[in-house]
């Protein structure tokens, strides 16, 4: 379907109105008028884009300011904004690939942090035997904090089963949780604790709940400085400075939008009847279903959801996304159709 407008809570397809429950603008920031005003102000100050290396002799103050904020927000020693979440993942994996380490990945991990020679974390439902032997070695484990097609966070209890002889670097993709999960929307990263973790690295897109054009890497100061010195970072443009300016001005907006979102999820839980054809968790703004019948029924009732073939899944996904901008009448129409 091709549309000629930003798909907020309503869109028009062939001049016919539909409710839209797709995308990833969980907090509705992309169409928030006040947030757009902040972006316009940022554009006036920083221009439409600054296409220069972050390591050039002229450096924009907004980067240090925004990255200092993110470091405090994420509870990490340092952070680095990048032009996209996918590039952030590639930078981290490429750097870690320089060492003689083995890579392991959680099932259905996002391609941005999936090394070409990565081994599955689990085999036949059990932890990979290579992780339980007594060989002393450095390993990298990559995982999404919440998988794109799930409604509950990834459990990291598997760390308890890994041999203490393994020195673990854990790379977490927070793209679908940052801005939503956590006391202030700071995601899961700071809550993942294990004595077996030698190093934790966060990568994330900022283009989902946060509503910014860009990505981020966060972790130990030593690691961030190594990424800063990488040729791919030096030779690439940074995140859009106007968007970072808008982000720093919008703290109260984010708080209000999170409140609206969770009010919507509380309301949805009260009126949605449980059913084996879908997954729903009131702490996360997604109803996930494998039922093509449900997708067709919603479409017949002028409701469009996210539906396409995702790279790490075999079948079409049917992902119903609730945002802060949906109204109670939107949610009632959705649930009446599902119920």
C-alpha positions as CSV (number, residue, x, y, z in Angstrom):
1,X,0.0,0.0,0.0
2,X,1.4,3.4,-1.0
3,X,0.2,6.4,1.1
4,X,0.9,10.1,0.6
5,X,1.0,11.2,4.2
6,X,2.7,10.2,7.4
7,X,0.8,7.2,8.9
8,X,-0.3,8.5,12.3
9,X,-3.4,6.9,13.9
10,X,-5.3,7.4,10.7
11,X,-4.3,7.1,7.0
12,X,-6.0,7.2,3.7
13,X,-5.6,4.4,1.1
14,X,-7.1,5.1,-2.3
15,X,-9.1,7.9,-0.7
16,X,-10.6,5.4,1.8
17,X,-10.0,6.1,5.6
18,X,-8.3,3.5,7.8
19,X,-7.2,3.3,11.4
20,X,-3.5,2.6,11.5
21,X,-2.0,0.2,14.1
22,X,1.5,-0.3,12.5
23,X,4.9,1.3,12.5
24,X,7.2,1.9,15.4
25,X,6.3,5.4,16.6
26,X,5.3,4.1,20.0
27,X,5.2,7.4,21.7
28,X,3.8,9.2,18.7
29,X,6.6,11.7,18.6
30,X,7.0,11.7,14.9
31,X,3.7,13.6,14.5
32,X,3.7,15.5,17.8
33,X,3.2,19.2,17.0
34,X,5.2,20.5,19.9
35,X,8.1,18.1,19.1
36,X,8.0,19.3,15.5
37,X,8.3,22.9,16.7
38,X,11.4,21.9,18.7
39,X,12.8,20.3,15.5
40,X,12.1,23.5,13.5
41,X,14.0,25.5,16.2
42,X,16.8,23.0,16.0
43,X,16.9,23.4,12.2
44,X,17.2,27.1,12.5
45,X,20.2,26.7,14.9
46,X,22.0,23.8,13.4
47,X,20.8,23.7,9.8
48,X,19.1,20.8,8.0
49,X,22.2,18.5,8.4
50,X,25.9,18.7,9.2
51,X,27.6,16.5,6.7
52,X,31.1,16.5,8.3
53,X,33.2,14.0,10.2
54,X,32.7,14.1,14.0
55,X,36.6,14.2,14.2
56,X,36.9,17.3,12.0
57,X,38.6,20.4,13.4
58,X,35.2,22.1,13.9
59,X,33.0,20.1,16.3
60,X,29.4,20.9,17.2
61,X,28.7,21.3,21.0
62,X,25.3,19.6,20.7
63,X,27.0,16.2,20.3
64,X,28.8,16.2,23.6
65,X,25.7,17.7,25.3
66,X,23.4,15.0,23.9
67,X,25.8,12.1,24.6
68,X,26.4,13.2,28.1
69,X,22.6,13.2,28.6
70,X,22.3,9.7,27.1
71,X,25.1,8.3,29.2
72,X,23.3,9.5,32.4
73,X,20.0,8.3,31.1
74,X,21.2,4.8,30.1
75,X,23.5,4.6,33.2
76,X,26.6,3.9,31.2
77,X,30.1,5.5,31.3
78,X,29.9,6.9,27.8
79,X,27.8,7.0,24.7
80,X,28.1,7.9,21.0
81,X,25.4,9.0,18.6
82,X,25.5,7.6,15.1
83,X,23.5,8.4,11.9
84,X,21.5,5.1,12.2
85,X,20.8,2.2,14.5
86,X,21.9,-0.3,11.8
87,X,25.2,1.5,11.4
88,X,25.7,1.5,15.1
89,X,25.3,-2.2,15.2
90,X,27.6,-2.7,12.2
91,X,30.3,-0.5,13.9
92,X,30.2,-2.6,17.1
93,X,30.2,-6.0,15.4
94,X,33.0,-5.0,13.0
95,X,35.2,-3.7,15.8
96,X,34.6,-6.8,18.0
97,X,35.4,-9.0,14.9
98,X,39.0,-7.8,15.0
99,X,39.7,-10.0,18.0
100,X,39.8,-13.8,17.9
101,X,36.4,-14.2,19.6
102,X,33.5,-16.5,18.9
103,X,30.1,-15.0,18.3
104,X,26.8,-16.4,19.6
105,X,23.4,-15.1,18.9
106,X,20.0,-15.3,20.7
107,X,17.3,-16.7,18.4
108,X,16.0,-14.2,15.8
109,X,18.5,-11.5,16.7
110,X,18.3,-8.4,14.6
111,X,20.6,-8.5,11.5
112,X,22.3,-5.3,12.6
113,X,24.1,-7.2,15.4
114,X,24.3,-10.6,13.7
115,X,27.9,-11.6,12.8
116,X,28.2,-13.6,9.6
117,X,29.9,-16.5,11.5
118,X,27.8,-16.3,14.6
119,X,26.7,-19.6,16.2
120,X,23.3,-20.2,17.7
121,X,23.1,-19.6,21.5
122,X,20.8,-22.6,21.8
123,X,20.7,-26.0,20.1
124,X,17.6,-28.2,20.5
125,X,16.3,-25.9,23.2
126,X,19.5,-26.1,25.3
127,X,22.5,-23.9,25.7
128,X,25.1,-24.5,23.0
129,X,27.6,-27.1,24.4
130,X,30.5,-24.9,23.2
131,X,29.5,-22.5,25.9
132,X,29.6,-25.1,28.7
133,X,33.1,-26.5,28.1
134,X,36.1,-25.5,30.1
135,X,38.0,-23.8,27.3
136,X,39.1,-20.3,28.4
137,X,38.1,-17.9,25.6
138,X,36.5,-14.6,24.8
139,X,33.0,-14.7,23.4
140,X,30.4,-12.2,22.2
141,X,26.7,-12.8,22.7
142,X,24.3,-10.7,20.8
143,X,20.6,-10.3,21.6
144,X,17.6,-8.0,21.3
145,X,16.2,-6.6,24.6
146,X,12.8,-7.3,23.0
147,X,12.6,-9.2,19.8
148,X,10.8,-7.3,17.0
149,X,8.0,-9.8,16.9
150,X,7.6,-10.5,20.7
151,X,5.7,-8.7,23.5
152,X,7.9,-9.7,26.5
153,X,11.6,-8.9,27.2
154,X,14.3,-11.4,26.5
155,X,15.3,-13.5,29.5
156,X,19.1,-13.5,30.3
157,X,18.9,-16.4,32.7
158,X,20.9,-18.4,30.2
159,X,24.0,-16.6,31.4
160,X,23.9,-18.8,34.5
161,X,24.5,-21.9,32.4
162,X,27.6,-20.6,30.6
163,X,31.0,-21.8,31.8
164,X,32.9,-19.4,34.1
165,X,35.9,-19.9,31.8
166,X,34.2,-17.7,29.2
167,X,34.8,-14.0,29.1
168,X,31.5,-12.6,27.9
169,X,30.9,-9.4,26.0
170,X,27.1,-8.9,25.8
171,X,25.8,-6.8,22.9
172,X,22.1,-5.7,23.4
173,X,19.9,-4.1,20.8
174,X,17.4,-1.8,22.6
175,X,15.7,-0.4,19.5
176,X,12.2,-1.7,20.4
177,X,12.4,-1.0,24.1
178,X,14.3,2.3,24.5
179,X,11.8,5.1,25.4
180,X,9.2,2.7,26.6
181,X,10.6,0.1,29.1
182,X,12.2,1.0,32.4
183,X,11.2,3.5,35.1
184,X,11.9,6.5,32.9
185,X,12.0,4.7,29.5
186,X,15.7,4.0,29.7
187,X,15.3,0.4,28.6
188,X,16.6,-2.9,30.0
189,X,20.3,-2.4,29.7
190,X,21.1,-1.2,33.2
191,X,19.0,-4.0,34.8
192,X,20.9,-6.8,33.1
193,X,23.4,-7.9,35.7
194,X,25.6,-11.0,35.9
195,X,29.1,-11.7,37.3
196,X,29.8,-13.6,34.1
197,X,29.5,-10.4,32.0
198,X,32.9,-8.9,31.3
199,X,31.5,-6.1,29.1
200,X,28.1,-4.8,28.2
201,X,27.5,-2.8,25.0
202,X,24.2,-1.2,24.0
203,X,23.2,-0.3,20.5
204,X,19.9,1.2,19.5
205,X,18.0,3.0,16.8
206,X,16.6,6.3,18.0
207,X,14.0,6.3,15.3
208,X,11.3,4.3,17.0
209,X,9.8,5.5,20.4
210,X,12.4,8.3,20.7
211,X,11.4,9.7,17.3
212,X,14.9,10.8,16.2
213,X,16.9,10.3,13.0
214,X,19.9,8.4,14.3
215,X,21.3,5.6,16.4
216,X,23.4,5.2,19.6
217,X,26.2,3.1,21.0
218,X,26.7,3.1,24.8
219,X,29.0,1.2,27.2
220,X,32.3,1.6,28.9
221,X,34.3,4.7,28.2
222,X,37.3,2.7,27.0
223,X,35.1,0.9,24.4
224,X,33.4,4.1,23.2
225,X,36.8,5.7,22.6
226,X,37.9,2.8,20.5
227,X,34.8,3.1,18.3
228,X,35.4,6.9,18.1
229,X,38.8,6.1,16.6
230,X,37.5,3.6,14.0
231,X,37.8,4.6,10.3
232,X,34.1,4.1,9.6
233,X,33.2,6.5,12.4
234,X,35.7,9.1,11.4
235,X,34.7,8.9,7.8
236,X,30.9,9.1,8.3
237,X,28.6,12.0,9.2
238,X,27.1,12.2,12.6
239,X,23.4,12.1,13.8
240,X,21.3,15.1,12.8
241,X,22.2,17.8,15.3
242,X,18.9,19.6,14.9
243,X,17.1,16.4,16.1
244,X,19.4,16.1,19.1
245,X,18.7,19.7,20.0
246,X,14.9,18.9,19.9
247,X,15.4,15.8,22.0
248,X,17.1,17.7,24.8
249,X,14.2,20.2,24.9
250,X,11.5,17.6,25.0
251,X,11.9,15.9,28.3
252,X,8.4,16.8,29.5
253,X,6.9,15.8,26.2
254,X,8.4,12.3,26.4
255,X,7.0,12.0,30.0
256,X,3.5,13.0,28.9
257,X,3.6,10.7,25.8
258,X,4.7,7.7,27.9
259,X,1.8,8.4,30.3
260,X,-0.7,8.5,27.4
261,X,0.7,5.3,26.0
262,X,0.5,3.4,29.3
263,X,-3.0,4.8,29.9
264,X,-3.9,3.3,26.5
265,X,-2.4,-0.1,27.4
266,X,-4.3,-0.2,30.7
267,X,-7.5,0.6,28.9
268,X,-6.8,-2.0,26.2
269,X,-6.1,-4.7,28.8
270,X,-9.6,-4.1,30.4
271,X,-11.5,-4.5,27.1
272,X,-9.4,-7.1,25.2
273,X,-10.4,-10.7,25.7
274,X,-7.5,-13.1,25.9
275,X,-7.1,-15.4,22.9
276,X,-4.6,-18.0,21.8
277,X,-4.4,-16.3,18.4
278,X,-2.3,-13.4,19.7
279,X,0.1,-12.3,22.4
280,X,-0.4,-9.1,24.5
281,X,1.5,-7.8,27.5
282,X,0.1,-4.5,29.0
283,X,3.6,-3.3,29.7
284,X,4.5,-3.2,26.0
285,X,2.6,-1.6,23.1
286,X,2.3,-4.5,20.7
287,X,-0.2,-7.2,20.0
288,X,1.6,-9.9,18.0
289,X,-0.3,-12.6,16.1
290,X,0.6,-15.4,13.7
291,X,-3.0,-15.5,12.4
292,X,-3.5,-14.4,8.9
293,X,-7.3,-14.6,9.5
294,X,-7.0,-11.9,12.1
295,X,-5.1,-9.7,9.7
296,X,-7.8,-10.1,7.0
297,X,-10.6,-9.5,9.5
298,X,-9.0,-6.2,10.6
299,X,-8.5,-5.1,7.0
300,X,-12.1,-5.7,6.2
301,X,-13.0,-3.4,9.1
302,X,-10.7,-0.7,7.8
303,X,-7.9,-1.3,10.2
304,X,-4.3,-1.7,8.9
305,X,-1.6,-3.3,10.9
306,X,2.1,-4.0,10.2
307,X,2.4,-7.1,8.0
308,X,5.5,-8.2,6.1
309,X,8.0,-10.9,6.0
310,X,10.7,-10.2,8.6
311,X,14.3,-11.3,7.8
312,X,14.8,-13.5,10.8
313,X,11.3,-15.1,10.8
314,X,9.9,-17.7,8.4
315,X,6.3,-16.5,8.0
316,X,4.6,-13.1,7.6
317,X,4.4,-11.1,10.8
318,X,1.1,-9.6,12.0
319,X,2.1,-6.8,14.4
320,X,-0.6,-4.5,15.9
321,X,1.1,-1.5,17.4
322,X,-0.5,0.8,20.0
323,X,0.8,4.3,20.2
324,X,0.3,7.2,22.6
325,X,-1.8,9.0,19.9
326,X,-4.5,6.3,19.6
327,X,-7.9,7.3,21.2
328,X,-10.2,5.2,23.3
329,X,-12.6,4.9,20.3
330,X,-9.7,3.6,18.2
331,X,-8.9,1.0,20.7
332,X,-12.6,0.0,21.1
333,X,-12.9,-0.5,17.4
334,X,-9.7,-2.6,17.4
335,X,-10.8,-4.8,20.3
336,X,-14.4,-5.2,19.0
337,X,-12.9,-6.6,15.8
338,X,-10.4,-8.9,17.6
339,X,-12.9,-10.0,20.2
